[in-house]
Amino acid sequence: MAIKAAREEIERFMSNKDPEVLCITGKWGVGKTYAWKYFLQEAVKKNQLGFSKCSYVSLFGLNNLEDVRYAIFRETQDNNSKSNSLFSFARKTADIVPDIPIKGINIEKKF
């Protein structure tokens, strides 16, 4: 029953056009990341995504809000293939030079 409820909630989340956050919790190794990637792939195949950009972030090892914001930025995926190169470049650049401040981007309001 829990798997069915989780599936329904993830599918609802992925089809929603309004920005929101979904937290998937559970013990280590139960398949949280696997489930997310699987359902995302299925939603893309069926053209059922309500959003063009998403980010999957594990909170393990993140110590503060700044770490979370950076991880969200770094892990953002654009499901629109025309924009993938720009996001890929931004993520790679952010990883290479993490100490350069990013001006004019308020991640909190974007997500």
Legacy VTK file of the C-alpha trace (Angstrom):
# vtk DataFile Version 3.0
C-alpha trace
ASCII
DATASET POLYDATA
POINTS 111 float
0.000 0.000 0.000
2.848 2.428 0.811
4.401 1.874 -2.618
1.111 2.669 -4.350
0.690 5.868 -2.301
4.287 6.914 -3.033
3.812 6.301 -6.757
0.596 8.321 -6.826
2.182 11.250 -4.976
5.309 11.298 -7.170
3.182 11.156 -10.330
0.950 13.959 -9.011
4.022 16.028 -8.184
5.577 15.503 -11.612
2.419 16.472 -13.490
1.832 19.641 -11.439
2.697 22.911 -13.203
3.104 24.878 -9.958
6.584 24.962 -8.404
6.811 22.880 -5.252
9.138 20.649 -3.276
8.764 16.920 -2.726
10.717 15.245 0.061
11.160 11.499 -0.200
12.254 9.972 3.074
13.216 6.467 4.097
16.048 4.338 5.343
19.291 4.122 3.410
19.130 1.727 0.481
15.346 1.378 0.148
15.296 2.846 -3.380
14.433 6.530 -2.985
16.817 7.703 -5.709
15.944 4.756 -7.937
12.218 5.514 -7.627
12.704 9.206 -8.416
14.802 8.509 -11.513
12.438 5.781 -12.696
9.281 7.894 -12.351
10.982 10.929 -13.924
12.058 8.839 -16.900
8.538 7.431 -17.253
6.960 10.905 -17.051
9.347 12.216 -19.733
8.532 9.265 -22.022
4.786 9.841 -21.581
5.150 13.636 -21.896
3.447 14.058 -18.520
5.840 16.483 -16.841
4.235 19.676 -15.625
7.602 21.465 -15.443
10.610 21.832 -17.688
13.274 22.027 -14.959
13.770 19.903 -11.880
16.464 19.093 -9.378
17.023 15.982 -7.276
19.186 16.615 -4.223
20.188 14.284 -1.437
20.488 16.154 1.852
23.108 13.690 3.095
26.278 15.617 3.902
24.735 19.050 3.386
25.271 21.157 6.480
23.407 24.403 5.884
20.956 26.225 3.626
23.754 27.566 1.421
24.871 23.984 0.697
21.288 23.029 -0.188
20.870 26.009 -2.525
24.151 25.256 -4.273
23.199 21.593 -4.656
19.827 22.556 -6.147
21.549 24.829 -8.667
24.226 22.256 -9.501
21.723 19.409 -9.961
19.080 21.285 -11.960
18.104 19.387 -15.079
16.294 21.005 -17.956
13.981 18.547 -19.652
13.900 20.807 -22.721
16.845 19.520 -24.777
17.381 22.935 -26.414
18.367 24.400 -23.049
20.454 21.478 -21.784
23.765 22.838 -23.049
23.386 26.110 -21.120
22.481 24.336 -17.880
25.243 21.783 -18.370
27.776 24.570 -18.836
26.489 26.435 -15.747
26.695 23.307 -13.575
30.223 22.473 -14.752
31.364 26.041 -14.215
29.837 26.105 -10.730
31.724 22.925 -9.823
35.053 24.208 -11.157
34.954 27.617 -9.497
32.578 27.372 -6.515
34.034 30.458 -4.802
32.906 32.906 -7.484
29.724 34.609 -6.241
26.735 34.297 -8.508
25.080 37.701 -8.714
21.468 38.332 -9.651
20.177 34.808 -9.051
17.869 34.311 -6.114
17.581 30.537 -5.980
15.108 30.706 -3.106
12.518 32.478 -5.257
13.187 30.395 -8.386
12.356 27.125 -6.641
LINES 1 112
111 0 1 2 3 4 5 6 7 8 9 10 11 12 13 14 15 16 17 18 19 20 21 22 23 24 25 26 27 28 29 30 31 32 33 34 35 36 37 38 39 40 41 42 43 44 45 46 47 48 49 50 51 52 53 54 55 56 57 58 59 60 61 62 63 64 65 66 67 68 69 70 71 72 73 74 75 76 77 78 79 80 81 82 83 84 85 86 87 88 89 90 91 92 93 94 95 96 97 98 99 100 101 102 103 104 105 106 107 108 109 110
